[in-house]
Amino acid sequence: MTDDPWNPFQSEDDFNLASWLVQSKVAKSQIDAYFAEGLDGTDSRSFRSAYTMRQHLDILDPFGEHLEGRKPLSMMVDMQQLSIIGILLTVSTT
């Protein structure tokens, strides 16, 4: 694990935004529109589209092992990482 608990996200705010977007089942097109229309109000996000958000989520589970259930979630010891795995599970079903 890295010293930065929010990695690959830039900050807790980035993680929370990604978490909310996924858990709220916001469509990819709406995520892209949110950033394209400047509704975020900042240029400092670590992701600026649904695609780059998904890239960040894929970094956390590069082989889809947790998404596909090949490894138990208990292998992820960091609670923040467990939260992200929950997001990945939600993304994979939408």
C-alpha positions as a printed NumPy array, in Angstrom:
array([[  0.   ,   0.   ,   0.   ],
       [  1.068,   3.559,  -0.598],
       [  1.534,   6.268,   2.02 ],
       [ -1.26 ,   8.24 ,   0.346],
       [ -4.538,   6.632,   1.427],
       [ -6.449,   8.199,  -1.487],
       [ -4.104,   7.043,  -4.25 ],
       [ -4.775,   6.872,  -7.199],
       [ -7.167,   9.717,  -6.435],
       [ -5.54 ,  13.045,  -5.684],
       [ -7.509,  13.701,  -2.518],
       [-10.311,  12.607,  -0.245],
       [-12.595,  15.015,  -2.147],
       [-11.796,  13.261,  -5.429],
       [-12.495,   9.884,  -3.876],
       [-15.757,  11.125,  -2.364],
       [-16.899,  12.578,  -5.696],
       [-16.114,   9.32 ,  -7.514],
       [-17.875,   7.392,  -4.763],
       [-20.984,   9.571,  -5.002],
       [-21.078,   9.445,  -8.82 ],
       [-20.856,   5.658,  -8.847],
       [-23.139,   4.939,  -5.91 ],
       [-25.731,   7.333,  -7.326],
       [-25.512,   5.479, -10.643],
       [-24.836,   8.651, -12.595],
       [-24.6  ,   7.788, -16.295],
       [-21.197,   8.063, -17.956],
       [-22.566,  10.686, -20.33 ],
       [-23.758,  12.776, -17.383],
       [-20.373,  12.511, -15.651],
       [-18.721,  13.721, -18.85 ],
       [-21.253,  16.547, -19.181],
       [-20.667,  17.577, -15.546],
       [-16.985,  18.177, -16.272],
       [-17.444,  19.519, -19.836],
       [-19.864,  22.184, -18.614],
       [-17.496,  23.249, -15.832],
       [-19.935,  22.356, -13.073],
       [-17.131,  21.005, -10.928],
       [-15.676,  24.481, -10.457],
       [-12.097,  23.247, -10.198],
       [ -9.383,  22.088, -12.559],
       [ -7.486,  20.242,  -9.858],
       [ -9.393,  16.945,  -9.936],
       [ -7.412,  13.797, -10.602],
       [-10.111,  12.776, -13.09 ],
       [-12.104,  14.875, -15.557],
       [-14.377,  12.278, -17.233],
       [-16.099,   8.957, -16.666],
       [-13.241,   7.311, -18.545],
       [-10.474,   8.747, -16.355],
       [-12.495,   8.021, -13.218],
       [-12.789,   4.393, -14.32 ],
       [ -9.026,   4.294, -14.991],
       [ -8.452,   5.28 , -11.368],
       [-10.827,   2.58 , -10.179],
       [ -9.115,   0.011, -12.42 ],
       [ -5.752,   0.834, -10.822],
       [ -7.153,  -0.428,  -7.537],
       [ -8.234,  -3.746,  -9.058],
       [ -6.199,  -4.157, -12.27 ],
       [ -7.126,  -7.782, -12.93 ],
       [-10.76 ,  -7.552, -11.904],
       [-10.167, -10.166,  -9.225],
       [-12.413,  -8.474,  -6.69 ],
       [-14.975,  -7.518,  -9.302],
       [-15.219, -11.106, -10.494],
       [-15.087, -12.577,  -7.002],
       [-11.908, -14.607,  -7.552],
       [-10.353, -13.234,  -4.362],
       [-12.108, -12.399,  -1.116],
       [-12.425,  -8.763,  -0.175],
       [-10.688,  -9.553,   3.114],
       [ -7.396,  -9.534,   1.211],
       [ -7.711,  -5.749,   1.064],
       [ -6.671,  -4.592,   4.525],
       [ -7.062,  -0.84 ,   4.12 ],
       [-10.628,   0.323,   4.894],
       [-10.448,   3.024,   2.221],
       [ -9.525,   0.346,  -0.292],
       [-12.536,  -1.726,   0.795],
       [-14.771,   1.27 ,   0.147],
       [-13.326,   1.602,  -3.332],
       [-13.899,  -2.103,  -4.019],
       [-17.537,  -1.508,  -3.13 ],
       [-17.607,   1.24 ,  -5.725],
       [-16.021,  -1.088,  -8.279],
       [-18.712,  -3.676,  -7.618],
       [-21.376,  -1.022,  -8.191],
       [-19.698,   0.188, -11.408],
       [-19.449,  -3.339, -12.782],
       [-23.206,  -3.842, -12.472],
       [-24.23 ,  -0.58 , -14.128]])
